[in-house]
């Protein structure tokens, strides 16, 4: 047999088995220089396989069949390690781990990658969206009755994001040629406006926080609060008029507040991670450190009282132990204040959204969107525009007035 046949990818040769069994063999060299071979009963099948291999190698979509026999669970573990090495936030990693452990791996962990195709994934995602069996715990309505539904649209979309990323990694590392999770039909999230408070509601909530803090019974075996009820009211105002996330306000130090410049430095985040407790990082959610403005004189005066005479290294709003205030401790008091406000569904994140809404409400124009983007520290202005576009109805009246003026007949 002429050895030179091996020098050209996709060459068909007569094998030593010529005349018996699988007479035709396709030999090729993959992208890593590895020589591969496969035998066929007839020339037509061999020709078809050769043409397919040649096209895949030429277009860069070739994947070694032996590598695609590795299981989804093995590749998912390798993908997760790349995220950890990229210094992703612990909460993000924990979210990936939770989705893999609870939703994805129970189904796909032992499947070879080559056995997971687009059709199977589409069927599975449809099942996640509609079948109550997909839920670990049944969903109940306000009366406690079980609702026959699958996972929420947001949960399904998050699951698809992880599955798609795992297969994207598999494509890049030549385990598979294509990503079977591409172009999966997913449920749409409900298109509803987020809850936002008015200036008056923010003020009422802050005032209610004073009474709510005083109403919480102090256990004899726990340390007394180091943030006063008035300080908690200031915390509510700060969340609303700086648009901070709770993970960003919790690690603030006294020295981060510049009353004279009316700015607060944001450089850290603190989150609770399953199995690891609270973790404080020298980074923020979008990796966008910087300052946020203290937008109202009322807030500036309140913060001045909070920082007066204190060490710059102290937590701005400390918990009972002097460390960062946990969200659970805050929510015990905040929930009582929300009940007094009488607006259901208000959370600390509602205050952040309220800050963006109020900023645009004061300047309802494209300029307002840009200002809100800076305040909210969104990486892209499109995120801000998509969330708050319903507040810009006044722009049409301004445009109509300008058009009327431009087209008015001259006299």
C-alpha positions as CSV (number, residue, x, y, z in Angstrom):
1,X,0.0,0.0,0.0
2,X,1.4,3.4,-1.0
3,X,2.2,5.3,2.2
4,X,2.0,8.6,0.3
5,X,-1.8,8.3,0.3
6,X,-1.7,9.4,3.9
7,X,-0.2,12.8,3.0
8,X,-3.5,14.1,1.7
9,X,-6.5,14.5,3.9
10,X,-9.5,12.5,2.8
11,X,-7.7,10.0,0.6
12,X,-9.5,6.7,0.0
13,X,-7.3,3.6,-0.4
14,X,-7.7,-0.2,-0.7
15,X,-7.2,-1.6,2.7
16,X,-5.6,-5.0,3.6
17,X,-9.2,-6.2,4.0
18,X,-9.8,-5.7,0.2
19,X,-12.4,-8.2,-1.0
20,X,-13.9,-9.0,2.4
21,X,-16.1,-7.0,4.8
22,X,-15.5,-3.3,5.0
23,X,-13.5,-2.9,1.8
24,X,-13.3,0.9,1.8
25,X,-11.4,3.1,4.2
26,X,-11.1,6.9,4.6
27,X,-7.9,8.2,6.2
28,X,-7.5,11.8,7.3
29,X,-5.4,14.0,9.5
30,X,-7.2,16.2,12.0
31,X,-6.3,19.8,13.1
32,X,-4.0,18.4,15.8
33,X,-2.0,16.3,13.3
34,X,-3.6,13.1,14.5
35,X,-4.2,10.4,11.8
36,X,-7.7,9.0,11.8
37,X,-9.3,6.2,9.9
38,X,-12.8,4.7,9.3
39,X,-13.8,1.7,7.2
40,X,-17.0,1.3,5.1
41,X,-18.8,-1.5,3.3
42,X,-19.1,0.4,0.0
43,X,-17.5,3.2,-1.9
44,X,-20.5,5.5,-1.8
45,X,-20.6,5.7,2.0
46,X,-16.8,6.2,2.1
47,X,-17.0,9.0,-0.5
48,X,-19.8,10.7,1.5
49,X,-17.8,10.5,4.7
50,X,-14.7,11.8,3.0
51,X,-16.5,14.8,1.6
52,X,-18.0,15.6,4.9
53,X,-14.7,15.4,6.8
54,X,-13.0,17.5,4.1
55,X,-15.6,20.2,4.4
56,X,-15.5,20.2,8.2
57,X,-11.7,20.5,8.3
58,X,-11.8,23.2,5.7
59,X,-14.4,25.3,7.5
60,X,-12.9,24.7,11.0
61,X,-16.0,22.8,12.3
62,X,-14.3,19.4,12.6
63,X,-14.4,17.7,15.9
64,X,-12.8,14.4,16.8
65,X,-15.6,11.7,17.2
66,X,-13.6,10.2,20.1
67,X,-13.6,13.6,21.9
68,X,-17.3,14.1,21.5
69,X,-17.8,10.8,23.4
70,X,-16.9,12.7,26.6
71,X,-19.8,13.3,28.9
72,X,-21.6,16.7,29.4
73,X,-20.8,16.5,33.1
74,X,-17.0,16.3,32.5
75,X,-17.1,19.3,30.1
76,X,-19.3,21.3,32.4
77,X,-16.8,20.8,35.3
78,X,-14.0,22.0,33.0
79,X,-16.0,25.1,31.9
80,X,-16.8,26.0,35.5
81,X,-13.1,26.0,36.3
82,X,-12.5,28.5,33.5
83,X,-15.0,30.8,35.1
84,X,-13.3,30.5,38.5
85,X,-9.9,31.2,36.9
86,X,-11.4,34.3,35.3
87,X,-12.1,35.7,38.8
88,X,-15.9,35.8,38.3
89,X,-17.8,37.0,41.3
90,X,-18.4,34.2,43.9
91,X,-22.1,34.8,43.7
92,X,-22.0,34.3,40.0
93,X,-20.1,31.1,40.3
94,X,-22.5,29.9,43.0
95,X,-25.4,30.7,40.6
96,X,-23.8,28.5,37.9
97,X,-23.2,25.7,40.4
98,X,-26.8,25.9,41.6
99,X,-28.3,25.6,38.1
100,X,-26.0,22.8,37.2
101,X,-26.6,20.9,40.4
102,X,-30.4,21.3,40.6
103,X,-31.6,21.6,37.0
104,X,-29.0,20.6,34.4
105,X,-26.8,17.8,35.6
106,X,-29.6,15.5,36.9
107,X,-30.7,15.3,33.2
108,X,-27.5,15.6,31.2
109,X,-24.5,14.7,33.4
110,X,-23.9,11.2,32.0
111,X,-24.8,11.9,28.4
112,X,-22.0,11.9,25.8
113,X,-21.8,15.2,24.0
114,X,-22.4,13.5,20.7
115,X,-25.8,12.2,21.9
116,X,-27.1,15.7,22.8
117,X,-28.6,17.4,19.7
118,X,-30.7,20.4,19.1
119,X,-34.0,18.5,19.0
120,X,-33.4,16.9,22.4
121,X,-32.5,20.2,24.0
122,X,-35.5,21.9,22.5
123,X,-37.8,19.2,23.8
124,X,-36.2,19.4,27.3
125,X,-36.5,23.2,27.5
126,X,-40.1,23.0,26.5
127,X,-40.6,20.5,29.3
128,X,-38.9,22.8,31.8
129,X,-41.2,25.6,30.8
130,X,-44.5,23.7,31.0
131,X,-44.3,20.6,33.2
132,X,-44.8,20.9,37.0
133,X,-42.4,17.9,37.4
134,X,-39.6,20.3,36.4
135,X,-40.0,22.2,39.7
136,X,-38.2,21.0,42.8
137,X,-41.0,22.6,44.9
138,X,-44.6,23.2,43.6
139,X,-45.6,26.8,42.9
140,X,-48.6,28.0,44.9
141,X,-50.9,31.0,44.4
142,X,-51.8,33.5,47.1
143,X,-54.4,31.1,48.5
144,X,-51.9,28.3,48.8
145,X,-53.2,26.2,45.9
146,X,-50.7,24.4,43.7
147,X,-50.3,26.1,40.3
148,X,-49.7,23.6,37.4
149,X,-46.7,25.2,35.7
150,X,-43.1,24.6,35.0
151,X,-40.1,26.8,35.9
152,X,-40.4,30.5,35.5
153,X,-39.3,32.1,32.2
154,X,-36.4,33.7,33.9
155,X,-35.2,30.4,35.4
156,X,-35.5,28.7,32.0
157,X,-33.5,31.5,30.3
158,X,-30.8,31.3,33.0
159,X,-30.6,27.5,32.5
160,X,-30.2,27.9,28.7
161,X,-27.5,30.5,29.3
162,X,-25.4,28.0,31.3
163,X,-26.1,25.0,28.9
164,X,-25.2,27.2,25.9
165,X,-22.0,28.4,27.6
166,X,-20.9,24.8,28.3
167,X,-21.4,23.8,24.7
168,X,-19.7,27.0,23.5
169,X,-16.7,25.9,25.5
170,X,-17.0,22.4,24.0
171,X,-16.9,23.9,20.5
172,X,-13.9,26.1,21.3
173,X,-12.0,23.1,22.7
174,X,-13.0,20.9,19.7
175,X,-15.1,18.4,21.6
176,X,-18.0,19.1,19.3
177,X,-18.3,20.9,15.9
178,X,-21.5,23.0,16.6
179,X,-23.4,24.3,19.6
180,X,-26.7,22.4,19.8
181,X,-28.1,25.0,22.2
182,X,-28.0,27.7,19.5
183,X,-31.4,29.0,18.4
184,X,-33.5,27.3,21.1
185,X,-37.0,28.7,21.4
186,X,-37.4,30.0,25.0
187,X,-40.3,31.5,26.9
188,X,-40.5,35.3,27.1
189,X,-40.2,37.1,30.3
190,X,-43.4,39.1,31.3
191,X,-43.1,42.6,29.9
192,X,-44.2,44.6,32.9
193,X,-43.0,47.9,34.3
194,X,-40.9,47.6,37.5
195,X,-42.3,49.1,40.7
196,X,-40.9,52.6,41.4
197,X,-41.7,54.9,44.3
198,X,-42.4,58.6,44.2
199,X,-40.5,61.2,46.2
200,X,-43.3,61.3,48.7
201,X,-43.3,57.5,49.1
202,X,-39.6,57.4,49.6
203,X,-39.9,60.0,52.4
204,X,-42.8,58.1,54.0
205,X,-40.8,54.8,53.8
206,X,-37.8,56.5,55.4
207,X,-39.9,57.9,58.3
208,X,-41.6,54.5,58.7
209,X,-38.1,52.9,59.1
210,X,-37.6,54.8,62.4
211,X,-40.8,53.3,63.9
212,X,-40.1,49.9,62.4
213,X,-36.6,49.7,63.9
214,X,-37.9,50.7,67.3
215,X,-40.7,48.0,67.1
216,X,-38.3,45.1,66.6
217,X,-37.8,43.3,69.9
218,X,-34.2,43.1,71.1
219,X,-33.2,39.7,72.3
220,X,-31.2,39.7,75.6
221,X,-28.5,37.5,74.1
222,X,-27.8,39.6,71.1
223,X,-25.7,42.8,70.7
224,X,-27.7,46.1,70.5
225,X,-27.9,47.8,67.1
226,X,-25.1,50.0,66.2
227,X,-27.1,51.8,63.5
228,X,-29.8,54.0,65.1
229,X,-33.4,54.0,63.7
230,X,-32.6,57.4,62.3
231,X,-29.5,55.9,60.6
232,X,-31.7,53.3,59.0
233,X,-33.9,56.0,57.7
234,X,-30.9,57.6,56.2
235,X,-29.9,54.3,54.7
236,X,-33.3,54.1,52.9
237,X,-32.8,57.7,51.5
238,X,-29.3,56.7,50.4
239,X,-30.5,53.6,48.5
240,X,-33.1,55.8,46.7
241,X,-31.1,58.8,45.9
242,X,-27.8,57.2,45.0
243,X,-29.4,54.1,43.3
244,X,-27.0,51.8,45.1
245,X,-27.5,48.0,45.2
246,X,-27.7,46.6,48.7
247,X,-24.4,44.7,47.9
248,X,-22.8,48.1,47.4
249,X,-24.2,50.0,50.4
250,X,-23.4,47.2,52.9
251,X,-19.5,47.5,52.6
252,X,-19.4,51.3,52.5
253,X,-17.0,52.9,55.1
254,X,-17.4,56.3,56.7
255,X,-14.4,57.5,54.7
256,X,-16.2,56.7,51.4
257,X,-18.6,59.7,52.0
258,X,-17.5,63.2,50.9
259,X,-20.1,65.5,52.2
260,X,-18.5,68.6,50.9
261,X,-18.2,67.3,47.3
262,X,-21.6,65.4,47.7
263,X,-20.1,62.2,46.4
264,X,-19.9,58.6,47.7
265,X,-17.0,56.3,46.5
266,X,-18.1,52.9,45.3
267,X,-15.3,50.3,45.1
268,X,-16.5,47.2,47.0
269,X,-19.4,44.7,47.0
270,X,-20.6,42.3,49.6
271,X,-22.8,39.3,48.9
272,X,-24.0,36.2,50.6
273,X,-22.9,33.0,48.8
274,X,-24.4,29.6,49.5
275,X,-22.1,27.5,51.6
276,X,-19.6,30.3,52.0
277,X,-21.3,33.0,54.0
278,X,-20.8,36.7,53.3
279,X,-17.9,37.6,50.9
280,X,-16.6,41.1,50.5
281,X,-14.7,41.9,47.3
282,X,-12.7,44.9,46.0
283,X,-15.0,45.0,43.0
284,X,-18.6,45.8,42.0
285,X,-21.2,43.9,40.0
286,X,-20.3,45.4,36.6
287,X,-16.7,46.1,37.5
288,X,-17.4,49.8,37.4
289,X,-15.9,51.5,40.3
290,X,-16.3,55.2,40.8
291,X,-18.4,57.8,42.6
292,X,-22.1,58.4,42.8
293,X,-23.7,61.8,43.6
294,X,-25.6,62.6,46.8
295,X,-28.6,64.1,44.9
296,X,-30.5,65.9,47.6
297,X,-29.6,68.3,50.4
298,X,-31.9,66.3,52.7
299,X,-29.7,63.2,52.1
300,X,-26.5,65.2,52.4
301,X,-27.5,66.6,55.8
302,X,-28.6,63.2,57.0
303,X,-25.3,61.6,56.0
304,X,-23.4,64.4,57.7
305,X,-25.0,63.4,61.0
306,X,-24.2,59.7,60.3
307,X,-20.5,60.3,59.7
308,X,-19.9,63.0,62.3
309,X,-17.0,62.2,64.7
310,X,-16.5,58.7,63.4
311,X,-13.4,56.8,62.3
312,X,-13.1,56.7,58.5
313,X,-12.5,52.9,58.5
314,X,-15.8,52.1,60.3
315,X,-18.7,50.7,58.3
316,X,-21.1,53.5,57.3
317,X,-24.1,51.5,58.4
318,X,-22.8,48.8,60.7
319,X,-24.6,45.7,62.0
320,X,-24.9,44.8,65.6
321,X,-21.4,43.4,65.7
322,X,-19.8,46.4,64.2
323,X,-19.2,44.6,60.9
324,X,-21.2,45.1,57.7
325,X,-25.0,45.0,58.1
326,X,-26.5,41.8,56.7
327,X,-29.4,42.0,54.4
328,X,-31.4,39.7,56.6
329,X,-31.0,42.0,59.6
330,X,-31.9,45.0,57.5
331,X,-35.0,43.3,56.0
332,X,-36.4,42.5,59.4
333,X,-36.9,46.2,59.9
334,X,-37.4,47.2,56.3
335,X,-40.4,44.7,55.9
336,X,-42.2,46.4,58.7
337,X,-41.6,49.8,57.2
338,X,-42.9,48.6,53.8
339,X,-46.1,47.3,55.5
340,X,-46.6,50.8,57.1
341,X,-46.1,52.3,53.6
342,X,-48.9,50.2,52.2
343,X,-47.3,49.5,48.9
344,X,-46.7,45.7,48.5
345,X,-43.7,44.3,46.7
346,X,-41.2,47.0,47.7
347,X,-37.6,45.7,48.1
348,X,-34.3,47.4,48.6
349,X,-33.8,47.0,44.8
350,X,-37.1,48.9,44.3
351,X,-35.3,51.9,45.8
352,X,-32.5,51.6,43.2
353,X,-35.1,51.5,40.4
354,X,-36.9,54.4,42.0
355,X,-33.6,56.4,41.9
356,X,-33.3,55.8,38.1
357,X,-37.0,56.6,37.5
358,X,-36.9,59.8,39.6
359,X,-33.8,61.0,37.8
360,X,-35.4,60.5,34.4
361,X,-38.7,62.0,35.7
362,X,-36.9,65.2,36.5
363,X,-35.2,65.3,33.0
364,X,-37.5,63.3,30.7
365,X,-35.3,63.3,27.6
366,X,-32.4,61.5,26.0
367,X,-30.1,63.5,28.3
368,X,-32.1,62.1,31.3
369,X,-31.4,58.6,30.1
370,X,-27.6,59.3,29.9
371,X,-27.7,60.8,33.4
372,X,-29.6,57.8,34.7
373,X,-27.1,55.4,33.1
374,X,-24.3,57.1,35.0
375,X,-26.2,57.1,38.2
376,X,-27.2,53.4,37.9
377,X,-23.7,52.5,36.5
378,X,-25.1,50.4,33.7
379,X,-22.4,49.3,31.3
380,X,-24.5,50.1,28.2
381,X,-27.0,52.9,27.8
382,X,-29.3,50.5,25.9
383,X,-29.9,48.7,29.2
384,X,-31.1,52.0,30.8
385,X,-33.2,52.9,27.7
386,X,-34.9,49.5,27.6
387,X,-35.9,49.6,31.3
388,X,-37.0,53.3,31.5
389,X,-38.2,54.1,28.0
390,X,-41.8,54.3,29.2
391,X,-40.9,57.4,31.2
392,X,-39.9,59.3,28.0
393,X,-43.4,59.9,26.7
394,X,-42.9,63.7,27.1
395,X,-40.3,63.6,24.3
396,X,-43.1,63.1,21.7
397,X,-44.8,66.3,22.8
398,X,-41.5,68.2,22.5
399,X,-40.8,66.7,19.1
400,X,-44.3,67.5,17.9
401,X,-44.0,71.1,19.1
402,X,-40.6,71.5,17.3
403,X,-42.1,70.0,14.1
404,X,-45.1,72.4,14.3
405,X,-42.7,75.3,14.6
406,X,-40.5,74.1,11.7
407,X,-43.5,73.6,9.4
408,X,-45.6,76.6,10.3
409,X,-46.3,78.8,7.3
410,X,-44.4,82.0,7.2
411,X,-46.4,85.2,7.4
